[in-house]
Amino acid sequence: MLDLIRLSLFFLLLATISSAGQNSKLGTANKKQENPCGSATTQMQLNQCYGEQYRKVDARLNAVFGNLMRTMQKALTEAVQRNDVDEKKYQESSIQKLNAAENAWVAYRALHCDAARHQVEGGSMSPMAWAACMAATTDDRISELKNAYEDGDFKLE
């Protein structure tokens, strides 16, 4: 009975993750997203596919974050070159706060997805649950960064 409850909770979690991922994508594209792992027929294939999806979105996050940090570093360098002490302090503080927020977010993501994985711990679905959570949470972080830092002319992707 406990296993049935855990399995039900896991599927509810997957539905929530899928829904959150779909909702974050609706803001960037109004087209329907197909399940990239829909053709997988075994649990091993699903685990591999969801793992690959996570690796792709993580690489995308690294690119977005790198673009943001380069832009902030450039602004800092320009402030130093102009001997603008106030702007230099502002840019240093902005970089420090972004790094602190990203470190906290990385810890949150790890704990959050470990908790999601725990619902099916020991089962063959465990890697898929973890990877699906990591991908959805990472995709949400990309949206957060874009919403916070992009404007009309400045884009992170």
HELIX and SHEET records of a PDB file:
HELIX    1   1 LEU A    2  LEU A   26  1                                  25    
HELIX    2   2 GLN A   43  GLN A   81  1                                  39    
HELIX    3   3 VAL A   85  HIS A  118  1                                  34    
HELIX    4   4 SER A  126  TYR A  149  1                                  24    
END                                                                             
